[in-house]
């Protein structure tokens, strides 16, 4: 009887009285660099302390470093392609509100998440109705097709796959999800340097396959491609670019208490 009471007290204190170990930033976010010019952040969306952060429309035009500092993110990257006036192309949602004039279209695909980090990447050649639960959304093109192992343009935008933005070697920003939509990969590839020109989208697709993502989207690249980790830009800029580019919008990851 005494032995049973002892075991009961051990069980009780272990599971109800002792504090559980808190999630650390390194449990939820892992960053790595390959060959000095490919920067990868892997985010565990199961972590309850992970919050995905988008850009307020009033902050359109910040650099990624400025966004990271203002929004206090652990990781931040550039997001949508954008017009000359810095207005992002495609769908953008921040804090459950779509930006004015923002909408989905068949040429682009979006990444969206609700407040519980249930995330998705839209497949190509779709126009999807906005879910009011979506906390955040950013867009890009083209879409990575797991079955073919390639980035593929939608039927309404096939000519884009023949242009230099697709076939040429450039700096790249990519976003991908694993099969269960619980691991988010943010990738920035450097380029336009003397020793490394960047990647074309065939090479970027090979990287997506190596990472094990089952769906991905190419975000704005070139001089826009930037990753900031813990307040510091970790990628080198193109050779002829002296400072970070102001971009239309951003995607950040923040660890909350």
HELIX and SHEET records of a PDB file:
HELIX    1   1 UNK A    2  UNK A   12  1                                  11    
HELIX    2   2 UNK A   13  UNK A   17  3                                   5    
HELIX    3   3 UNK A   25  UNK A   28  1                                   4    
HELIX    4   4 UNK A   57  UNK A   59  5                                   3    
HELIX    5   5 UNK A   64  UNK A   71  1                                   8    
HELIX    6   6 UNK A  155  UNK A  162  5                                   8    
HELIX    7   7 UNK A  164  UNK A  167  1                                   4    
HELIX    8   8 UNK A  201  UNK A  211  1                                  11    
HELIX    9   9 UNK A  222  UNK A  224  5                                   3    
SHEET    1   A 7 UNK A  29  UNK A  34  0                                        
SHEET    2   A 7 UNK A  38  UNK A  44 -1                                        
SHEET    3   A 7 UNK A 183  UNK A 189 -1                                        
SHEET    4   A 7 UNK A 172  UNK A 177 -1                                        
SHEET    5   A 7 UNK A 215  UNK A 219 -1                                        
SHEET    6   A 7 UNK A 143  UNK A 145 -1                                        
SHEET    7   A 7 UNK A 150  UNK A 152 -1                                        
SHEET    1   B 5 UNK A  50  UNK A  54  0                                        
SHEET    2   B 5 UNK A 250  UNK A 255 -1                                        
SHEET    3   B 5 UNK A  75  UNK A  78 -1                                        
SHEET    4   B 5 UNK A 227  UNK A 229 -1                                        
SHEET    5   B 5 UNK A 232  UNK A 233 -1                                        
SHEET    1   C 5 UNK A  97  UNK A  98  0                                        
SHEET    2   C 5 UNK A  93  UNK A  94 -1                                        
SHEET    3   C 5 UNK A 134  UNK A 140 -1                                        
SHEET    4   C 5 UNK A 109  UNK A 114 -1                                        
SHEET    5   C 5 UNK A 119  UNK A 121 -1                                        
END                                                                             
